[in-house]
Structures are given as structure tokens and as C-alpha cells.
Amino acid sequence: MPGSFIDKAKITVRAGDGGNGCVSFHREKYVAAGGPDGGDGGQGGHIILQVDDNLSTLMDFRYKRKYVAENGVDGMGARKSGRDGKSLTIRVPRGTLVRDAGTNEIIKDMSGDEPFILCRGGKGGWGNSHFATPTRQAPRFAKSGMPGEGQEVVLELKLLADVGLVGFPNVGKSTLLSVVSRAQPKIANYHFTTLYPNLGVVYVEDGVSFVMADIPGIIEGASEGAGLGHDFLRHIDRCRLLVHVVDVSGSEGRDPVADFDAINLELKQYSPELAQRPQIVAANKADIMEDSALLERLREHVEQLGYPLYTISAAAHQGVRELVFAVANRLKELPPVAVYEPEYVRRPPKVDMSQPLEITVEDGVYLVEGPWLQRLISNTNFSDYESRAWFDKLLRESGLFDRLEAMGIRDGDLVSLYDMEFEYQR
């Protein structure tokens, strides 16, 4: 991949852990029994993704690969809750796909303006003031905070352009883009001048405009990774319309028909669906054409395939306006730019229950703690019956209930699991 453009990056993200609850008792002169006043821990910060239109590459993620949000602060006495951890906002270019690194499934298509919470911060632990009851007036225990979510993800940039310019290197795509928009791509008379996609907004008339992308030149074998094309074919995925630029000048001894077919074959091998995308053919460099028979052969070939052909010279500004109006009219008939639907479904974690849970009894409450229990609770949706049943099944398989009964627990006794509390029933 060229160093000047980064369109794929793998990063590790982790939300902040929740702060721990506090064990504290009110101490004040002339107040004989102030009671428990330990505050709750703060919520861990989230990892949030936000589209930033000032970004056009994933270059920033080449140098920084790990992103961690702030932990929640522990609770304090006087019922003071700990401060919530600051969420970390990661800014990405519009059109960035977020995939799970393990399964490659799409988590989110960052094409809109709404922020997306990628990882949620852990809940803060309860202070001992939560556990006070008429019969348990001085609880000497509090709860630890829950861990924040973490994940390894792949960011993949797929440009949000209406029109993609495709064709061999040096056929005049960059020149065409510079003529029809305010984009200023690098232009020179040698192959692979364009090392990364350039975007330009084409204003047709009042209220009518579209985004055009100059995709780096595709060569034969690009779909197998040859040349630059393989890295950038993905940027055509969203384009509603392709403008296929073909050099008809004959100045490099090329056959326009062979070039046209070669590019379409590469598109088909990369994605059959992409090969079916509507195309308009732009026969470029007509002002320096050495043999008009080349143009006529191309016209006959593409019109047999059902594609319209426009003769232009981008450098001399000939026929360009007619091409732009044809593109705008065709776009009116086509559906909007594709937005990818999420495929990722969070799977239940693989729980290693080999490490025994720690059980302590405080004031008649059975406190159960352990790292794997923390992870299990944070990944369980307790509003869903099947999730609750799965949670109960794992607790039974771990031998927790057998241990509680061996310790003498009775029906109606309280069991506390982090921010959950329930009455034990056989």
C-alpha cells in the first residue's frame, strides 16, 4: 500500500472501567449513629466514533493503534459518587466501515453524522449506603466497578462518492476531475500519478451537484493484487455510476477496445455486482487522436453492450460539459449511495470458570466476586429471558449454588453479585 494513503487500519479499543464503591460511615459530633454513607463509583468512559469531514484518510491510525477511555473514579464518603470517566471520541473519515477483527463482520458504517458508541464503559460499583436495611444498619462492604468493554476492530475506508472514474493509468482521469470540479489532483504524463483517491464536488447547475472520485489507475491483474488497483477497487464499491475513461488518441499504441474490456474484466473479477453498475464511457484525448477508426471501433463496441459514449478532451475542455449533464441526468434515475447494514452480533463470551469465585458473608449477605463473574455480568442482557437463563445455567455449572448451600445459605438470604442482588431460593 502506498505510504501516502492509508485506507485500512487495525486498532484496539477499550472503554473505561467503573469506579469502586466506597465503605464509609457518617462521623459527626453529637450524632451517635450516622450510618453508612459510602458513595458509588463513577461510570467508565465510552469509546465513541464520530465522522469528521476534514479527514480523508486513516493515516492517524497508522501511528496510534490503541485507544483507552478514562476509568470512573471510586466513590467517597458522605454519599459522594465518584466522577464518571471521560469518554474518548475517535474521529474517522465519512464512509469508514468498522469491522470486528476476528469475524470481519460489519459493526457500523460511519456514513451519517450521528456518533456511535463502539464500546460501553463499565458501571460503577455500589457504595455501602446501598446495602443498608432496617435489619442491616451497618454494612461493611461495597462493590467493585464493572470492567469496560474492549474490542479489536478493523477500520476500512470506502469513499462516499456518487461517481467513480475508472480506467487505465494516464488516460486523463485526474485531468477530467480537475476540469469539472475544484479538486486539484496531481497531474503528470506518467503512469500511477494518482496514488490515492481524489474527491471533487461537481456543480452542474443551481441545486444540482454530485461527488466524483478519481480512483487510481487499475491495471490487468489488479483484482489479484497487481499494481495499485487492488488497494483501491474497494473505493468504487459505493459509487452509483462509473465513468469509464478510455484513451482514444493512439499515442501510446494502445487499443481502446482491449483497454475497455480489460478494465471491465478486472471489475467483474473483483465483484460481479460491481461489474453490473451503470457506466458512461468517456472517449478522451480526442483532440490529439491519430486514427478516428479507433474511436469508431470503440463506439460500436460499447453501444452494443448498452453503454452511452461521449467524445471528449479533458485537457482542451471539449465535450466535458455535455458529459457532466449526461452524468447528472443518469444519477437522477439511480438509487442513493449504498450504506452497509451491520452484520455483527455480539457473541456470549467464552467463560473460563476454572478460577474459583470468592464468597464472603457480611451481615448475613453472601458476597460473590471473581474476574470471570465480572465479565459474565457485563456481557449478559438481563432484560432478555434467554440471556438470564444462560446466566443462571453457567452459575449452576460453576458449582456456585452447591458452595453456597455448603456454607449454610437458607431460602430468603441475600446474595450479592456486583450490581445485582437477589434472594436465594432452592
N, C-alpha and C positions, 0 to 999 in steps of 0.2 A: 504494500500500500504506500502511495507517495507520502512523504513526510508533511507536505503542505496541507493535506486534508485528511481529517480523521472522521470516518463515518460509522465506526463501530468501537465500542469500549465495554470492558467488563469491570464492574465496581462492586464493592462490598458495602452494604449499608446496615446500620444498627440504630434502632431507636433507644432513647434513654431508659434506664431502669427507674422504677418508682422508688421514692424515699421510704425509709423505715418509719414505722410508728414509734411513738415515744412512751416510756413508762415514767410517769411523774405524778406527784401528789401535791395538792394545794397546801402551801405553808404560809400562814398569816397569823400575826399576833392576835390573840383573843378569839381565833377561830379554831375550835377544838378538833373538828373532823372535816377538813376541807374537801376530802375525797379526791379521786383520781382526776387529773387534768392533763394527761398526755395527749398531744395533738397528733394528727395524721401526717403521714409522709406525702410529699408532693408528687404529682403525676410526672412521669418521664416525658421528655420531648419527643415529638413525632419526626419522622423523615418525610418531607413534603416535596413533591415535584411541581415545578411551575414553568410554563412556557415563557421564553424570553425571545422576542423577535429581533433583538440586537445580536443574537448568536446565530451562526450559520454552520458551525462545525462542532464536533465533540472533542476538540483539541484539549480543552481543560482537563478532561478525564484521562488524558494520556499521562499526566504528571501526578495526579492525585487519584488514588484508587479506593481509598477507604473514607467513609463518611459516617460520623457518630454524633448523634444528638445528645443534648445535655441530660444528666440524671436529675430526678427530683430530689429536693433537699429533705432530710429527715425532719420528722415532727419535733416540736419542742413543748416545754411545759406551758402552763396557763392556756391550754387548749389551742396553742398556736400551730396551725398547719404549716408544713414545710412548703417553700416556694416550688411551683411547678418548673420543671426543666424547660429550657428554651428549645423550641422546635427548630430543626435545621432545614432550610429551604434550598433545594438543589435546582438550579436553573438550566433548562435544556432548550435546544432549538425546536421550533414548531415542526411537527412531523416525526418526532423521535418515538420509536417503538420501544417499550420496556418489556423485556422477556425474562422469564425465570432461567437462570444459567443452567440448572440441572435438566429441565424438560424442554427448553426452548419455546415454551408456550407464551403467548402474548398476555401480559398482565394489564397493560394500558397503552393506548395510542394517544400520545400527547399532541393532539391536534387542536384542541379547544383552549379556552382561556381559563377554565376552572382549575384550581390547584388540586392535586391528587395526593392523598396520604398513602405512601408506599409501605411504611412500617409504623405501627402504633406504639407509643410509649407505654411502659408498664404502669399499672395502677399503684398508687401509694398505699403503704401498709397502714392499718388502723392503730391509733394510739390506745392506751389502756382505758381512756374515758369511754370508749365504745363498749367496753365489756362490763361496765358497772350495771348491776341489777339490784333489786331490793334484798336479795339473799347473798349477793356477791358484791359487797360495797367497796372492797379494796383490791381489785385485780392487779396483780403484779406482773402482768405480761402484756406485750404488744405484738404487732405483726410486722414481718418484713415486707418490703415492697416487692412487686412483681417485676420480672425481667422484661425489658423491651424486646420487640420483635426484631429479628435480623434476617438478612437475605443477601444472596449473591445474585446480581442481575446483569443482563447484557443490554446496553443501550445501542439501538440501531437507527440511524438517520435515514428516513425515506422522504425525499423532498415533497413538499406540498405544492406542486405546480400543475396548472391546467394542461399545458402543452410541453411536450418534450421534443427537443431537436435531436434526431439520431442520424447517423451516417458515419462514413469512414473519417479518419483524421484528415484535416486540411481540406475539407470540402467547402468550408466557408460558414460553418455554424456560428462561430463566435462573431464573425463579421455581421451576419444576419441579426443576431441578438443585439449587437451594439447599434444597428441601424434602426430597429423597430422599438427599442426601449432605451432607458437611460443607463443601462448596465454598461460597465467598462471592462469587459473581459480582455485578457492578454491576447493579442493577435500577432501572428508572425507566419511566414511562409515555410513552416516545417511541421512535421508530424508531432502529435502529442503536445501542442502548445497548451491546451487546456488540461490541467492536471487535477482539477476539481470542478464540480458543477457550478455554473454561474446562473443566477436568477435575475430576471428583469420583468418589470411590470409594463405591459404593452397597453397604452391608452389608444382606443380606436376612435371613440367619439364621446360626447357627454354621456356619462352613466354606463359606458361600456368599456371594460378593460379585462385583461386576463394575465396570469403569471406564466412566463415562458422560461424553461430551463434548458441551458446548453449543456448537454451530457457529454463527457469526454468521449473521444472517438472510439468506436467499437471496431475491433478487427476480427478476422476469422479466427475461431478458436477461443473467443472471449468467454463463451459460456463454460468452457473447461478451465478458464483461468489465464488465458494468454493475454498479453498486453495489459492495458489499463481497464478494458471494458468490464471484466468480471467484477471488479470492485464497485463499479458504478451502475451496472444494469439495474440494481435494486431501486435506483432513483427514478426509473421510468415507471415503476410499479403503480404509482398513484395517478400518473398522467392520464387525462381523459382522451387526449388526442395526440398523435405523433405526427410531427412534420419531418418527413424523410428527405434530407438534403443530399442531392446527388450532383457530383461534378460532371458536367457535360462538355467541358472545354476540350477534353482530349489532350491537355497539356502534359499530363503525366503518363500518357499511353494507357489509361485505364478504360475498361469497358463499362459504361454506366449501367447496363442491364445486369451484368455479372455482379457489380457492386451492390445494386439494389437487392438482388436475390440473396447475396451473401449475408447482408445485414439482417434481412428478414429471417433467414435460417438461424442465425445466432439468437434472435429474439424468441423464435419458436423453441429452440433447444433449452433456453433459459426458463421460459414459461409459455406453454401453449396458449394460455389465456391472454398473455401479453401480445402474442402474435395476432390475436383477433381484434386488437384495439384499432379503432378507426385511424386511417392515415391520409395525409395530404402530401403529395410528392412535390418538392421544390427543385426544379432543374436549374442549378446555379452555375454561375460563371458563363452565362450565355453570351456576354459581350466579347469574350475572347475565344468563342467557340471556333475550332478549326474545321469541323466537319458537321454540318447540320444533320447528316444522316444518323449520327449518334443520338441526337435529340429525338428524331422521329421514331427510331427503334425503341427508345425508352418510353415515349408517349404511347405507342401501340401496345407495348408490353404491360404497362401499369394500368392502362384503361381497360384492357382485357380482364385484369384482376379486380376491376371495380374501383380503382383509386383515381381521384382527380389529379391532374398535373398542372403546375403553374411554372412558366418560364421566367426566371428572374436573374438579376445580377445584384447581389447584395452590395458589392463594392461600388457599383455605379448607381445604386438606388433604383434600378429598373425593375418594374413589376412587383416591388415589395409591398406597396400599398394594397394592390389587388389581393395579394396573398394574405395580408393581415385581415382584410374584410372577409375573405373566404373562411379563415380560421375562426373568426368571431361568430359568423353565421352557423358554422358547424357546431361550435360549442353550445349554442342555444338549444340544440337538439339533444345534447348528451346529458346523462345524469351527473350530479356533482362529484367532486373528488372523493375517492373512496376513503372511508375511515374504518380501521380494522377493529373488529369486535374482540373483547377479551376472551381468552381460551383457558386461562389459568384458574384452577380451583385449588384452594389451599388444602393440602392433604393432612390427615391426622399425623402427628409426629410419631416416629418410632421411639417408643418409650423403653429405655433400659432400666428395668426395675431391680437390677441386681444389688444396687446400693440400698440398704435398709433405711426406712423412714425413722426419724427421731420423734418419739412420743413422750411428752411430759404432761403431768397432771398439775394444774394450778387452780386452786379454789374450786375444785370439782369439775373443771373444764379440761378435756383431753385435747392438748395442743399437738397437732401433727405437722411436721415440717420435713423438707428434703428437696434437693435441687430438681429431681425429676418430677416431683409433685408440683413445683412451681411452674415448670414448662407445660405440664399436662393441663393445669387450670387455665393458663394464659392462652392455650390453643383450643379450649372447649367452649362451644356456644351453648350456654345453659338455657337459652330460650327455646332450643330445639330438642324435642323428646329423644330422638335417636342419639344425639350427642351426649345427652345426660345418661342414657342407658349405657353408652360406650364407656363413659367416665366411671360409672358405678361398676361395670364389669372389670375394668382394669384395677380398680381399688380392691375388688374381691380377689382377683388373681394375684395381687401383690401380697396377700396374706394380712392386710391391714386389719380387717374386721376380726380375724382369728386372734391377732395380737391384742386388740382392744378387749376382747372377751376374756382372754387370759389375764389381763390386768384388772379384771373385775368390773368392767363397764356394765351399766344397767340401762334398761329402757328409760328414755327420757333424759339421760345425761347428755350434756352438750359436747359436741366435737367441733373443733375449730381448725379449718384448713385455710390459712392465709386470709383472704377477704370473704370467706364463706363460713357459715356456722349452721349446724343442723342438730336436731335431737336424734339420738341413736334409737333405732327400732330394729329388733331382731327380724 
